């Protein structure tokens, strides 16, 4: 039996961005919203399903972990 894949980290998604809003510091350009939670966590919380819009950044190997 295989383990389920962990949800993709928004920090590695091309649509993820940091906002200037202290009440909603994280955003998703693809879905068009800002949230206090990381967008993938918010999507999972609201829909019960992992984010289906995750698209890796072209230079994801350069992203700080």
N, C-alpha and C positions, 0 to 999 in steps of 0.2 A: 504494500500500500504506500503510495507516494504522499509526501507532505504537501499541503497547499502552499503555493507561492506567496511570500509576504507581499503586501501591497507596495506598489511602486512609490518611491520617494518623490515628492513634488520638486525637490531641489534639483532633480536630474531631468525634469520635464521642460520642454521649450516654452510652454505656456505659463509657467509659474513666475510670479513677480512679487516683490516686496512693495507695499504701498506706503504712503506717508500718513495714513490714517492710524492713530494709536489704538483705536477701538477695533479695527479690522486690519491687522498688519500684513496679512497674506492674501494673495489674489490669484485668479486664474483667468488669463486672457481668452482662452477657448470657451469657457463656460460663462464668462462675463460676471464674476462676482468676487467680493472681498469677504474675508472671514477672520475670526479670532483664531480658528483652528487652521492647520495646514489644509489646503483644498481637498486633497485625497481623503483625509479623515472626515471632513465635513460631508463629502459625497457619500462615503460609507455610512455615516451616521444617519443621513437623511433617506437614502435610497435602500440601504442594506446591501448594496453591491459595490465592488471596487470601481474606481474611476476607469472608464473605457476610453478616455481621451488622452491618456498618457502617451507622449511622443518624446523619445530621448533627445537631449540636446546633442548637437553635432559634435561638440567637444566635451562630452561628458567625462572623459578621463581626466580633464583638467579641473573639474569641480572639486572644491575642498570637501572633505568628508567629515 
